Amino acid sequence: MANLHNLTGELAAIGTAVFFAISSTLFAIAGRRAGASAVNRSRLLVAALIAVVIYWVTRGELVPAGLSTSAWLWLGASGIIGLALGDDLLFRAYVLIGPALSMLIFALVPAIATGLGWVFLGETLSVLEISGIAVTLCGVAWVVSAPKQQRAAPSSGHDHQGHRWGLVFALGGAFGQALGLITAKVGLSQGASPQAANWIRLLAATAAVWLVMALSGRARQTLQMWTHDRKASALTVFGAFAGPIAGVWLSLVAIERAPVGVASTLMSLTPLFLLPIGRLVSQEPITLRAVAGTLLAIAGVAILLR
Protein backbone atom coordinates (compact mmCIF):
# COMPACT_ATOMS: atom_id res chain seq x y z
CA MET A 1 0.00 0.00 0.00
CA ALA A 2 1.20 3.52 -0.77
CA ASN A 3 2.40 5.66 2.14
CA LEU A 4 0.12 8.24 3.72
CA HIS A 5 1.90 11.18 2.09
CA ASN A 6 1.13 9.80 -1.35
CA LEU A 7 -2.50 9.22 -0.33
CA THR A 8 -3.23 12.79 0.80
CA GLY A 9 -5.76 13.33 -1.99
CA GLU A 10 -7.53 10.02 -1.42
CA LEU A 11 -7.72 10.52 2.36
CA ALA A 12 -9.03 14.06 1.84
CA ALA A 13 -11.75 12.65 -0.41
CA ILE A 14 -12.81 10.17 2.29
CA GLY A 15 -12.84 13.03 4.80
CA THR A 16 -15.07 14.93 2.39
CA ALA A 17 -17.58 12.07 2.43
CA VAL A 18 -17.57 12.03 6.26
CA PHE A 19 -18.17 15.76 6.59
CA PHE A 20 -20.87 15.72 3.89
CA ALA A 21 -22.65 12.94 5.80
CA ILE A 22 -22.58 15.05 8.96
CA SER A 23 -23.72 18.24 7.21
CA SER A 24 -26.54 16.53 5.29
CA THR A 25 -27.89 15.14 8.58
CA LEU A 26 -27.80 18.57 10.22
CA PHE A 27 -29.38 20.23 7.18
CA ALA A 28 -32.10 17.56 7.04
CA ILE A 29 -33.06 18.19 10.68
CA ALA A 30 -33.02 21.94 10.15
CA GLY A 31 -35.00 21.57 6.91
CA ARG A 32 -37.78 19.66 8.66
CA ARG A 33 -38.12 22.57 11.09
CA ALA A 34 -37.73 25.59 8.81
CA GLY A 35 -38.13 24.29 5.26
CA ALA A 36 -35.55 22.79 2.93
CA SER A 37 -35.43 25.83 0.63
CA ALA A 38 -34.64 28.27 3.43
CA VAL A 39 -31.91 26.02 4.80
CA ASN A 40 -30.42 25.34 1.38
CA ARG A 41 -30.13 29.06 0.61
CA SER A 42 -28.91 29.98 4.07
CA ARG A 43 -26.14 27.38 4.15
CA LEU A 44 -24.25 29.04 1.30
CA LEU A 45 -24.52 32.51 2.83
CA VAL A 46 -23.35 31.29 6.24
CA ALA A 47 -20.53 29.27 4.69
CA ALA A 48 -19.37 32.22 2.57
CA LEU A 49 -19.22 34.49 5.62
CA ILE A 50 -17.33 31.85 7.62
CA ALA A 51 -14.90 31.32 4.73
CA VAL A 52 -14.15 35.07 4.57
CA VAL A 53 -13.49 35.23 8.32
CA ILE A 54 -11.29 32.12 8.32
CA TYR A 55 -9.29 33.39 5.35
CA TRP A 56 -8.81 36.79 7.01
CA VAL A 57 -7.69 35.24 10.32
CA THR A 58 -5.32 32.68 8.78
CA ARG A 59 -3.98 34.71 5.84
CA GLY A 60 -4.26 38.29 7.10
CA GLU A 61 -6.27 39.43 4.09
CA LEU A 62 -9.93 39.46 3.12
CA VAL A 63 -9.43 38.77 -0.58
CA PRO A 64 -7.01 36.22 -2.08
CA ALA A 65 -4.17 38.19 -3.62
CA GLY A 66 -1.88 37.39 -6.51
CA LEU A 67 -4.31 35.22 -8.46
CA SER A 68 -4.75 35.64 -12.19
CA THR A 69 -8.04 36.73 -13.72
CA SER A 70 -8.25 33.31 -15.33
CA ALA A 71 -8.04 31.57 -11.93
CA TRP A 72 -10.84 33.78 -10.58
CA LEU A 73 -13.04 33.04 -13.60
CA TRP A 74 -12.49 29.27 -13.48
CA LEU A 75 -13.09 29.03 -9.73
CA GLY A 76 -16.07 31.38 -9.87
CA ALA A 77 -17.60 29.31 -12.65
CA SER A 78 -16.90 26.17 -10.63
CA GLY A 79 -18.80 27.55 -7.64
CA ILE A 80 -21.81 28.56 -9.73
CA ILE A 81 -21.89 25.28 -11.68
CA GLY A 82 -21.22 22.90 -8.79
CA LEU A 83 -22.41 24.55 -5.58
CA ALA A 84 -25.29 26.65 -6.91
CA LEU A 85 -26.70 25.03 -10.07
CA GLY A 86 -25.68 21.41 -9.42
CA ASP A 87 -26.96 21.37 -5.83
CA ASP A 88 -30.19 23.14 -6.82
CA LEU A 89 -30.92 20.51 -9.47
CA LEU A 90 -30.22 17.73 -6.97
CA PHE A 91 -32.61 19.24 -4.42
CA ARG A 92 -35.29 19.48 -7.13
CA ALA A 93 -34.72 15.81 -7.96
CA TYR A 94 -35.15 14.90 -4.27
CA VAL A 95 -38.62 16.43 -4.37
CA LEU A 96 -39.73 14.74 -7.60
CA ILE A 97 -38.23 11.25 -7.41
CA GLY A 98 -37.00 10.92 -3.82
CA PRO A 99 -33.49 10.74 -2.34
CA ALA A 100 -32.82 7.07 -3.14
CA LEU A 101 -33.23 7.26 -6.91
CA SER A 102 -31.62 10.72 -6.96
CA MET A 103 -28.54 9.41 -5.15
CA LEU A 104 -28.41 6.39 -7.42
CA ILE A 105 -28.23 8.64 -10.49
CA PHE A 106 -25.84 10.97 -8.65
CA ALA A 107 -23.49 7.99 -8.31
CA LEU A 108 -22.69 8.65 -12.00
CA VAL A 109 -20.57 11.65 -10.92
CA PRO A 110 -17.27 9.69 -10.80
CA ALA A 111 -17.88 8.21 -14.26
CA ILE A 112 -18.76 11.64 -15.70
CA ALA A 113 -15.82 13.26 -13.90
CA THR A 114 -13.45 10.58 -15.18
CA GLY A 115 -14.59 11.20 -18.75
CA LEU A 116 -14.34 14.98 -18.40
CA GLY A 117 -10.95 14.66 -16.73
CA TRP A 118 -9.70 12.60 -19.65
CA VAL A 119 -11.08 15.03 -22.26
CA PHE A 120 -10.12 18.36 -20.63
CA LEU A 121 -7.24 17.51 -18.28
CA GLY A 122 -5.63 14.56 -20.00
CA GLU A 123 -6.01 12.38 -16.88
CA THR A 124 -5.89 8.64 -17.44
CA LEU A 125 -6.59 5.83 -14.98
CA SER A 126 -5.09 2.36 -14.80
CA VAL A 127 -7.20 -0.75 -15.24
CA LEU A 128 -6.86 -1.40 -11.50
CA GLU A 129 -8.09 2.10 -10.62
CA ILE A 130 -11.07 1.74 -12.95
CA SER A 131 -11.84 -1.61 -11.33
CA GLY A 132 -11.69 -0.01 -7.88
CA ILE A 133 -14.08 2.75 -9.00
CA ALA A 134 -16.51 0.18 -10.41
CA VAL A 135 -16.47 -1.98 -7.27
CA THR A 136 -16.91 1.04 -4.97
CA LEU A 137 -19.82 2.43 -6.97
CA CYS A 138 -21.53 -0.96 -7.08
CA GLY A 139 -21.38 -1.09 -3.29
CA VAL A 140 -22.75 2.43 -2.89
CA ALA A 141 -25.49 1.79 -5.47
CA TRP A 142 -26.51 -1.41 -3.64
CA VAL A 143 -26.91 0.53 -0.40
CA VAL A 144 -28.85 3.52 -1.75
CA SER A 145 -31.17 1.42 -3.95
CA ALA A 146 -32.62 -0.58 -1.04
CA PRO A 147 -36.37 -1.21 -1.54
CA LYS A 148 -37.30 0.57 1.70
CA GLN A 149 -35.61 3.75 0.54
CA GLN A 150 -37.24 3.51 -2.87
CA ARG A 151 -40.68 3.39 -1.27
CA ALA A 152 -39.84 6.55 0.63
CA ALA A 153 -40.03 8.69 -2.50
CA PRO A 154 -42.45 11.60 -2.07
CA SER A 155 -45.88 11.45 -3.61
CA SER A 156 -45.22 14.52 -5.72
CA GLY A 157 -42.97 12.40 -7.96
CA HIS A 158 -45.58 9.78 -8.83
CA ASP A 159 -46.85 11.35 -12.05
CA HIS A 160 -45.02 10.38 -15.21
CA GLN A 161 -43.99 13.90 -16.21
CA GLY A 162 -42.71 14.71 -12.73
CA HIS A 163 -40.74 11.47 -12.65
CA ARG A 164 -39.19 12.25 -16.03
CA TRP A 165 -38.18 15.75 -14.94
CA GLY A 166 -36.82 14.33 -11.70
CA LEU A 167 -34.51 12.05 -13.66
CA VAL A 168 -33.42 14.99 -15.81
CA PHE A 169 -32.71 17.12 -12.73
CA ALA A 170 -30.74 14.32 -11.04
CA LEU A 171 -28.65 13.75 -14.15
CA GLY A 172 -28.15 17.51 -14.52
CA GLY A 173 -27.06 17.72 -10.89
CA ALA A 174 -24.55 14.91 -11.41
CA PHE A 175 -23.15 16.59 -14.51
CA GLY A 176 -22.99 19.94 -12.68
CA GLN A 177 -21.10 18.36 -9.78
CA ALA A 178 -18.61 16.68 -12.12
CA LEU A 179 -18.09 19.80 -14.23
CA GLY A 180 -17.70 21.85 -11.04
CA LEU A 181 -14.85 19.57 -9.96
CA ILE A 182 -13.14 19.81 -13.36
CA THR A 183 -13.31 23.62 -13.50
CA ALA A 184 -12.12 23.81 -9.88
CA LYS A 185 -9.07 21.70 -10.73
CA VAL A 186 -8.26 24.03 -13.62
CA GLY A 187 -8.42 27.00 -11.22
CA LEU A 188 -6.24 25.18 -8.69
CA SER A 189 -3.66 24.45 -11.39
CA GLN A 190 -3.23 28.20 -11.90
CA GLY A 191 -1.80 28.83 -8.46
CA ALA A 192 -4.84 29.01 -6.19
CA SER A 193 -4.63 27.20 -2.86
CA PRO A 194 -7.57 24.99 -1.80
CA GLN A 195 -8.50 27.55 0.87
CA ALA A 196 -8.51 30.45 -1.59
CA ALA A 197 -10.39 28.33 -4.11
CA ASN A 198 -13.05 27.50 -1.52
CA TRP A 199 -13.40 31.23 -0.71
CA ILE A 200 -13.93 32.14 -4.37
CA ARG A 201 -16.29 29.24 -5.13
CA LEU A 202 -18.50 29.94 -2.10
CA LEU A 203 -18.69 33.68 -2.79
CA ALA A 204 -19.59 33.11 -6.44
CA ALA A 205 -22.24 30.50 -5.62
CA THR A 206 -23.74 32.62 -2.84
CA ALA A 207 -23.88 35.72 -5.02
CA ALA A 208 -25.61 33.77 -7.80
CA VAL A 209 -28.19 32.15 -5.48
CA TRP A 210 -29.07 35.32 -3.59
CA LEU A 211 -29.26 37.40 -6.76
CA VAL A 212 -31.83 34.97 -8.16
CA MET A 213 -33.73 35.09 -4.85
CA ALA A 214 -33.72 38.86 -4.74
CA LEU A 215 -35.06 39.06 -8.29
CA SER A 216 -37.76 36.51 -7.49
CA GLY A 217 -38.75 38.17 -4.21
CA ARG A 218 -38.00 35.15 -2.00
CA ALA A 219 -35.12 36.54 0.06
CA ARG A 220 -37.35 37.73 2.92
CA GLN A 221 -38.85 34.25 3.31
CA THR A 222 -35.38 32.78 3.75
CA LEU A 223 -34.28 35.40 6.27
CA GLN A 224 -37.33 34.72 8.45
CA MET A 225 -35.80 31.43 9.56
CA TRP A 226 -33.18 33.32 11.54
CA THR A 227 -35.77 35.19 13.60
CA HIS A 228 -38.32 32.39 14.11
CA ASP A 229 -36.29 29.22 14.72
CA ARG A 230 -33.01 29.45 16.64
CA LYS A 231 -32.45 25.70 16.63
CA ALA A 232 -32.77 25.47 12.86
CA SER A 233 -30.42 28.45 12.54
CA ALA A 234 -27.84 26.82 14.82
CA LEU A 235 -28.04 23.53 12.94
CA THR A 236 -27.54 25.41 9.67
CA VAL A 237 -24.42 27.12 11.03
CA PHE A 238 -22.92 23.83 12.25
CA GLY A 239 -23.86 22.19 8.96
CA ALA A 240 -22.16 25.00 7.06
CA PHE A 241 -18.95 24.38 9.04
CA ALA A 242 -19.08 20.65 8.29
CA GLY A 243 -20.19 20.75 4.63
CA PRO A 244 -19.45 23.89 2.59
CA ILE A 245 -16.39 24.77 4.72
CA ALA A 246 -14.59 21.58 5.86
CA GLY A 247 -16.11 19.22 3.30
CA VAL A 248 -15.68 21.43 0.24
CA TRP A 249 -12.15 22.45 1.30
CA LEU A 250 -11.17 18.78 1.61
CA SER A 251 -12.76 18.05 -1.76
CA LEU A 252 -10.50 20.68 -3.35
CA VAL A 253 -7.45 19.17 -1.64
CA ALA A 254 -8.60 15.80 -3.01
CA ILE A 255 -8.93 16.86 -6.65
CA GLU A 256 -5.68 18.83 -6.44
CA ARG A 257 -3.68 15.78 -5.33
CA ALA A 258 -5.52 12.86 -6.91
CA PRO A 259 -7.18 12.13 -10.28
CA VAL A 260 -10.69 13.57 -10.39
CA GLY A 261 -12.24 10.16 -11.10
CA VAL A 262 -10.63 8.56 -8.04
CA ALA A 263 -11.36 11.54 -5.77
CA SER A 264 -15.01 11.81 -6.81
CA THR A 265 -15.48 8.07 -6.28
CA LEU A 266 -14.23 8.28 -2.69
CA MET A 267 -16.40 11.36 -2.10
CA SER A 268 -19.40 9.28 -3.16
CA LEU A 269 -19.04 7.18 0.02
CA THR A 270 -21.28 9.65 1.90
CA PRO A 271 -24.32 7.28 1.94
CA LEU A 272 -22.23 4.66 3.73
CA PHE A 273 -21.21 7.08 6.48
CA LEU A 274 -24.87 8.07 6.82
CA LEU A 275 -25.71 4.55 8.00
CA PRO A 276 -24.13 4.81 11.49
CA ILE A 277 -25.15 8.47 11.78
CA GLY A 278 -28.77 7.55 10.99
CA ARG A 279 -28.57 4.78 13.58
CA LEU A 280 -27.34 7.17 16.26
CA VAL A 281 -29.59 10.12 15.41
CA SER A 282 -32.82 8.50 14.24
CA GLN A 283 -32.48 4.87 15.39
CA GLU A 284 -32.69 3.76 11.76
CA PRO A 285 -31.94 0.02 11.38
CA ILE A 286 -28.82 -1.10 9.53
CA THR A 287 -29.86 -3.95 7.24
CA LEU A 288 -27.82 -6.91 6.02
CA ARG A 289 -28.00 -5.42 2.51
CA ALA A 290 -26.48 -2.18 3.80
CA VAL A 291 -23.66 -4.09 5.50
CA ALA A 292 -22.96 -6.14 2.36
CA GLY A 293 -22.98 -3.04 0.16
CA THR A 294 -20.65 -1.25 2.57
CA LEU A 295 -18.20 -4.17 2.57
CA LEU A 296 -18.22 -4.20 -1.23
CA ALA A 297 -17.55 -0.46 -1.32
CA ILE A 298 -14.73 -0.85 1.20
CA ALA A 299 -13.18 -3.50 -1.07
CA GLY A 300 -13.24 -0.98 -3.89
CA VAL A 301 -11.68 1.66 -1.66
CA ALA A 302 -8.93 -0.79 -0.70
CA ILE A 303 -8.13 -1.21 -4.40
CA LEU A 304 -7.93 2.57 -4.86
CA LEU A 305 -5.71 2.96 -1.77
CA ARG A 306 -3.46 0.03 -2.66
Backbone hydrogen bonds, N-H to C=O, Kabsch-Sander energy under -0.5 kcal/mol:
donor,donor_aa,acceptor,acceptor_aa,energy
7,L,3,N,-0.7
7,L,4,L,-0.6
8,T,5,H,-1.1
11,L,7,L,-3.0
12,A,8,T,-2.3
13,A,9,G,-1.9
14,I,10,E,-1.9
15,G,11,L,-2.4
16,T,12,A,-2.1
17,A,13,A,-1.8
18,V,14,I,-1.9
19,F,15,G,-2.5
20,F,16,T,-2.5
21,A,17,A,-1.8
22,I,18,V,-2.0
23,S,19,F,-2.8
24,S,20,F,-2.4
25,T,21,A,-1.5
26,L,22,I,-2.1
27,F,23,S,-2.9
28,A,24,S,-2.1
29,I,25,T,-2.1
30,A,26,L,-2.3
31,G,27,F,-2.9
32,R,28,A,-1.8
33,R,29,I,-0.9
33,R,30,A,-0.5
34,A,30,A,-2.8
35,G,31,G,-2.2
39,V,35,G,-1.9
40,N,36,A,-2.8
41,R,37,S,-2.2
42,S,38,A,-2.2
43,R,39,V,-2.3
44,L,40,N,-0.8
45,L,41,R,-1.2
46,V,42,S,-2.8
47,A,43,R,-2.4
48,A,44,L,-2.6
49,L,45,L,-2.2
50,I,46,V,-2.5
51,A,47,A,-2.7
52,V,48,A,-2.1
53,V,49,L,-2.1
54,I,50,I,-2.9
55,Y,51,A,-2.4
56,W,52,V,-2.3
57,V,53,V,-2.6
58,T,54,I,-2.6
59,R,55,Y,-2.4
60,G,56,W,-1.7
61,E,55,Y,-0.7
72,W,68,S,-1.9
73,L,69,T,-2.4
74,W,70,S,-2.6
75,L,71,A,-2.5
76,G,72,W,-2.6
77,A,73,L,-2.5
78,S,74,W,-2.1
79,G,75,L,-2.2
80,I,76,G,-2.1
81,I,77,A,-2.9
82,G,78,S,-2.9
83,L,78,S,-0.6
83,L,79,G,-1.2
84,A,79,G,-1.6
85,L,80,I,-3.2
86,G,81,I,-2.2
87,D,82,G,-0.9
88,D,84,A,-1.7
89,L,85,L,-2.4
90,L,86,G,-1.9
91,F,87,D,-2.4
92,R,88,D,-2.0
93,A,89,L,-2.0
94,Y,90,L,-2.1
95,V,91,F,-1.5
96,L,92,R,-1.7
97,I,93,A,-3.0
98,G,93,A,-0.7
98,G,94,Y,-1.2
101,L,97,I,-0.5
102,S,98,G,-1.6
103,M,99,P,-2.7
104,L,100,A,-1.9
105,I,101,L,-2.2
106,F,102,S,-2.4
107,A,103,M,-1.0
108,L,105,I,-1.9
109,V,106,F,-2.0
112,I,108,L,-2.7
113,A,109,V,-3.4
114,T,110,P,-2.6
115,G,111,A,-2.1
116,L,112,I,-2.7
117,G,113,A,-2.8
118,W,114,T,-1.9
119,V,115,G,-2.2
120,F,116,L,-3.1
121,L,116,L,-0.6
121,L,117,G,-1.4
122,G,117,G,-0.6
123,E,117,G,-2.0
130,I,126,S,-2.4
131,S,127,V,-2.2
132,G,128,L,-2.3
133,I,129,E,-2.3
134,A,130,I,-2.3
135,V,131,S,-2.6
136,T,132,G,-2.4
137,L,133,I,-2.6
138,C,134,A,-2.0
139,G,135,V,-1.9
140,V,136,T,-2.3
141,A,137,L,-2.8
142,W,138,C,-2.0
143,V,139,G,-1.6
144,V,140,V,-2.5
145,S,141,A,-1.4
146,A,143,V,-1.2
149,Q,146,A,-0.6
150,Q,146,A,-1.9
151,R,147,P,-2.0
152,A,149,Q,-0.9
153,A,150,Q,-1.3
157,G,154,P,-1.7
158,H,155,S,-1.8
163,H,159,D,-2.5
164,R,160,H,-2.4
165,W,161,Q,-2.5
166,G,162,G,-2.3
167,L,163,H,-2.1
168,V,164,R,-1.9
169,F,165,W,-2.9
170,A,166,G,-2.5
171,L,167,L,-2.4
172,G,168,V,-2.7
173,G,169,F,-2.7
174,A,170,A,-2.2
175,F,171,L,-2.4
176,G,172,G,-2.6
177,Q,173,G,-2.4
178,A,174,A,-2.3
179,L,175,F,-2.9
180,G,176,G,-2.3
181,L,177,Q,-1.7
182,I,178,A,-2.0
183,T,179,L,-2.6
184,A,180,G,-1.8
185,K,181,L,-2.1
186,V,182,I,-1.8
187,G,183,T,-2.0
188,L,184,A,-2.5
189,S,185,K,-1.9
190,Q,187,G,-1.1
191,G,188,L,-1.4
192,A,187,G,-1.0
197,A,193,S,-2.9
198,N,194,P,-2.3
199,W,195,Q,-2.0
200,I,196,A,-2.4
201,R,197,A,-2.7
202,L,198,N,-2.5
203,L,199,W,-2.2
204,A,200,I,-2.4
205,A,201,R,-2.5
206,T,202,L,-2.7
207,A,203,L,-2.4
208,A,204,A,-2.1
209,V,205,A,-2.5
210,W,206,T,-2.7
211,L,207,A,-1.8
212,V,208,A,-1.9
213,M,209,V,-2.0
214,A,210,W,-2.5
215,L,211,L,-2.2
216,S,212,V,-1.5
217,G,213,M,-0.9
217,G,214,A,-0.6
218,R,213,M,-2.1
219,A,213,M,-0.7
222,T,218,R,-1.3
223,L,219,A,-2.1
224,Q,220,R,-1.4
225,M,222,T,-1.2
226,W,223,L,-1.2
227,T,224,Q,-1.0
228,H,224,Q,-1.4
229,D,225,M,-1.9
233,S,229,D,-1.8
234,A,230,R,-2.6
235,L,231,K,-2.6
236,T,232,A,-2.0
237,V,233,S,-2.0
238,F,234,A,-2.5
239,G,235,L,-2.5
240,A,236,T,-2.1
241,F,237,V,-1.9
242,A,238,F,-2.2
243,G,239,G,-3.1
245,I,240,A,-1.7
246,A,241,F,-2.8
247,G,242,A,-1.5
248,V,243,G,-2.2
249,W,245,I,-2.0
250,L,246,A,-2.4
251,S,247,G,-2.0
252,L,248,V,-1.8
253,V,249,W,-2.0
254,A,250,L,-2.5
255,I,251,S,-2.3
256,E,252,L,-1.6
257,R,253,V,-1.6
258,A,254,A,-1.2
263,A,259,P,-2.7
264,S,260,V,-2.9
265,T,261,G,-1.4
266,L,262,V,-2.1
267,M,263,A,-2.0
268,S,264,S,-1.0
268,S,265,T,-0.5
269,L,266,L,-1.3
270,T,267,M,-1.1
272,L,269,L,-1.5
273,F,269,L,-1.4
274,L,270,T,-1.5
275,L,271,P,-0.6
275,L,272,L,-0.8
277,I,273,F,-1.2
278,G,274,L,-3.0
279,R,275,L,-1.8
280,L,276,P,-2.1
281,V,277,I,-2.9
282,S,278,G,-2.0
283,Q,279,R,-0.7
284,E,278,G,-1.7
287,T,285,P,-0.7
291,V,287,T,-2.0
292,A,288,L,-2.6
293,G,289,R,-2.7
294,T,290,A,-2.3
295,L,291,V,-2.4
296,L,292,A,-2.1
297,A,293,G,-2.4
298,I,294,T,-2.6
299,A,295,L,-1.9
300,G,296,L,-1.8
301,V,297,A,-2.4
302,A,298,I,-2.6
303,I,299,A,-1.5
304,L,300,G,-1.9
305,L,301,V,-2.2
306,R,303,I,-1.1
